[in-house]
Amino acid sequence: MFWPYISKGGFLVTDDIRLNDAFLDFATSFNVKPFIIKRVGVMQKP
């Protein structure tokens, strides 16, 4: 799991998020609001 290695205020950026629901499921599980720009997903660690 990579989330513990991201600093507070740091960003997770991933592409091809529309292939499945994993990105949105991950954001929901950590109560983080995701941003989606076309096929790229971005979320900031609180």
Backbone hydrogen bonds in HBPLUS format (Angstrom, degrees):
<---DONOR---> <-ACCEPTOR-->    atom                        ^
c    i                          cat <-CA-CA->   ^        H-A-AA   ^      H-
h    n   atom  resd res      DA  || num        DHA   H-A  angle D-A-AA Bond
n    s   type  num  typ     dist DA aas  dist angle  dist       angle   num
A0005-TYR N   A0002-PHE O   2.87 MM   3  5.47 147.2  1.98 121.1 131.2     1
A0006-ILE N   A0003-TRP O   3.18 MM   3  5.47 163.1  2.21 112.3 117.5     2
A0010-GLY N   A0007-SER O   2.77 MM   3  5.07 155.4  1.83 133.7 135.9     3
A0009-GLY N   A0045-LYS O   2.74 MM  36  5.11 153.3  1.81 140.6 148.9     4
A0045-LYS N   A0010-GLY O   2.85 MM  35  5.55 164.4  1.88 163.1 168.3     5
A0012-LEU N   A0043-MET O   2.86 MM  31  5.37 158.8  1.91 159.6 166.7     6
A0043-MET N   A0012-LEU O   3.03 MM  31  5.37 149.4  2.13 147.3 155.5     7
A0014-THR N   A0041-GLY O   2.93 MM  27  5.29 158.7  1.98 152.0 157.7     8
A0041-GLY N   A0014-THR O   2.77 MM  27  5.29 160.7  1.81 156.3 162.7     9
A0019-LEU N   A0016-ASP O   3.40 MM   3  6.02 168.1  2.41 117.2 118.8    10
A0017-ILE N   A0039-ARG O   3.12 MM  22  5.65 166.0  2.14 145.1 145.2    11
A0025-ASP N   A0021-ASP O   2.85 MM   4  5.97 161.6  1.88 163.0 169.3    12
A0026-PHE N   A0022-ALA O   2.87 MM   4  5.98 155.8  1.93 147.1 153.5    13
A0027-ALA N   A0023-PHE O   3.01 MM   4  6.29 162.7  2.04 150.7 154.8    14
A0028-THR N   A0024-LEU O   2.97 MM   4  6.12 161.1  2.01 147.0 152.3    15
A0029-SER N   A0025-ASP O   2.95 MM   4  6.13 154.7  2.01 146.2 153.0    16
A0030-PHE N   A0026-PHE O   3.24 MM   4  6.52 136.5  2.44 144.5 154.7    17
A0030-PHE N   A0027-ALA O   3.28 MM   3  5.39 135.9  2.49  97.8 109.0    18
A0032-VAL N   A0027-ALA O   2.92 MM   5  4.99 172.7  1.92 145.6 147.6    19
A0031-ASN N   A0028-THR O   3.10 MM   3  4.85 161.8  2.14 101.2 106.4    20
A0035-PHE N   A0042-VAL O   2.73 MM   7  5.07 160.6  1.77 159.9 165.3    21
A0042-VAL N   A0035-PHE O   2.79 MM   7  5.07 157.3  1.84 154.7 159.7    22
A0037-ILE N   A0040-VAL O   2.86 MM   3  5.19 166.4  1.87 157.6 161.4    23
A0040-VAL N   A0037-ILE O   2.94 MM   3  5.19 168.0  1.96 128.9 130.1    24
